[in-house]
Amino acid sequence: MKNNTSLKWEEIVASFFYLGRSPIAPGTVGTLAAMIILIYLKIDNVIHFAMMISLCYLGGLKAAPWCEKEFGKDPSVFVIDEVIGYWISVLIFWIGIESYSVPSLIVLFVLFRFFDIVKFGPVKKMEEIEGGHGILLDDVVAGVFAGMVALVIFSTGLI
């Protein structure tokens, strides 16, 4: 049996420091926090950023079974997936454009939330996967779509 410290650690990770406990739009709150972190951290190394995303994915994967046991399948308190998905969109944009800015982060926020909420095609299909990967991968795919659409928008001068 796990001790309470382990359980608290899993909730801290899954809820992204308890932001998933927000009574209003926890996924949006988690995504907003992910954006604010990028604005203030000013990460300047794409490899370090990719490693940060990978570590969050592994943490989310580890916390997912406990979170589903405590709160049910794909619970709203689990927002590390939104953080990862949003950061994936930023990573794709960054690799394609070679930088990111506050305006691009805002556009990516809107696009990511759109694809995450609408969940069409492959995004919805990822939810059929059981366990932690199923919780995480729909947001990863939504992030891929958001990053690619943002690349098109910015590289063609639409914004």
Rosetta blueprint (number, residue, H / E / L):
1 M L
2 K L
3 N L
4 N H
5 T H
6 S H
7 L H
8 K H
9 W H
10 E H
11 E H
12 I H
13 V H
14 A H
15 S L
16 F L
17 F L
18 Y L
19 L H
20 G H
21 R H
22 S L
23 P L
24 I L
25 A L
26 P H
27 G H
28 T H
29 V H
30 G H
31 T H
32 L H
33 A H
34 A H
35 M H
36 I H
37 I H
38 L H
39 I H
40 Y H
41 L H
42 K L
43 I L
44 D L
45 N L
46 V H
47 I H
48 H H
49 F H
50 A H
51 M H
52 M H
53 I H
54 S H
55 L H
56 C H
57 Y H
58 L H
59 G H
60 G H
61 L H
62 K H
63 A H
64 A H
65 P H
66 W H
67 C H
68 E H
69 K H
70 E H
71 F H
72 G L
73 K L
74 D L
75 P L
76 S L
77 V L
78 F L
79 V L
80 I H
81 D H
82 E H
83 V H
84 I H
85 G H
86 Y H
87 W H
88 I H
89 S H
90 V H
91 L H
92 I H
93 F H
94 W H
95 I H
96 G H
97 I H
98 E L
99 S L
100 Y L
101 S L
102 V H
103 P H
104 S H
105 L H
106 I H
107 V H
108 L H
109 F H
110 V H
111 L H
112 F H
113 R H
114 F H
115 F H
116 D H
117 I H
118 V H
119 K L
120 F L
121 G L
122 P H
123 V H
124 K H
125 K H
126 M H
127 E L
128 E L
129 I L
130 E L
131 G H
132 G H
133 H H
134 G H
135 I H
136 L H
137 L H
138 D H
139 D H
140 V H
141 V H
142 A H
143 G H
144 V H
145 F H
146 A H
147 G H
148 M H
149 V H
150 A H
151 L H
152 V H
153 I H
154 F H
155 S H
156 T L
157 G L
158 L L
159 I L
